[in-house]
Structure formats: C-alpha cells, structure tokens
Amino acid sequence: MSDRVPDKGTLLAAAAKRTANDPMFMGFLLASHRRGGFNLADIATEFGMNEASIVALALCRCPRQSPELFAKDVYAIAAHSGVSAERIAAVVRRADALAALRSGDSAQMMAAAQDEIDPPPTAPSKL
C-alpha cells in the first residue's frame, strides 16, 4: 500500500474523465464531440488549450437549453474554463445534432442546427 496522495490536478483530471459517462456534464459532450472518447491531451490539442482548461470545462454542467438561459450559461462556462463561448456553443450544438441524428428526431436536429449564441453587445457605430 502506498502512502502517496495524488495531487489536486491528477484528482481533477480523473473526475473530468468520469464526466464522459454523465450527460449532465460538459465532459460527456466533449467525449461525443471527439467520437474517440475522452482524451485530455487530444481535446486540449484540438482546442488549442492547456489540459487544465479542458478539465475545468469538462467539470462544468451542460448549459440549459432554454434560449434565455443558454447564452448566459455558455458565457459563465467560458469565463470559468477559459475556453471561448463560441467553441463551447459549437460543441453543445454538435452534440445536440448528433443525438438528434441517432434518435431520428428531425425537429430536434433542425433546432440544434439553427440555434446560435448571441454575440456580446457592441457599441453602435457612428457614421
């Protein structure tokens, strides 16, 4: 028996990998996005992020689907993880579209394909 205690990063990475099996968490969507399962190094490379950011993203709950809450949740996840809101929204929508394809629900597939995250408001330009 070893007296060695894993460091916090190792424990968080292990927890993040476990989220790949729970549809409540972003880790589940990342795993379905990758089709090859949940591999921190591969996902980090694809996203151009460090593994700590991907762990933080995976441990977040998925955004709520209602239009008024989706953007708010995506921006909160982005602020927490350091992954762009656009990238997060794309992962969520792709997972939604794949799930709709697998279930044969064309109405759900169209909704997943059409939803967009509203960009942050910008100041009006002066002409």
Secondary structure as UniProt FT lines:
FT   HELIX           8..18
FT   HELIX           19..21
FT   TURN            23..24
FT   HELIX           26..34
FT   HELIX           40..47
FT   HELIX           51..58
FT   HELIX           67..81
FT   HELIX           85..103
FT   HELIX           106..114
//
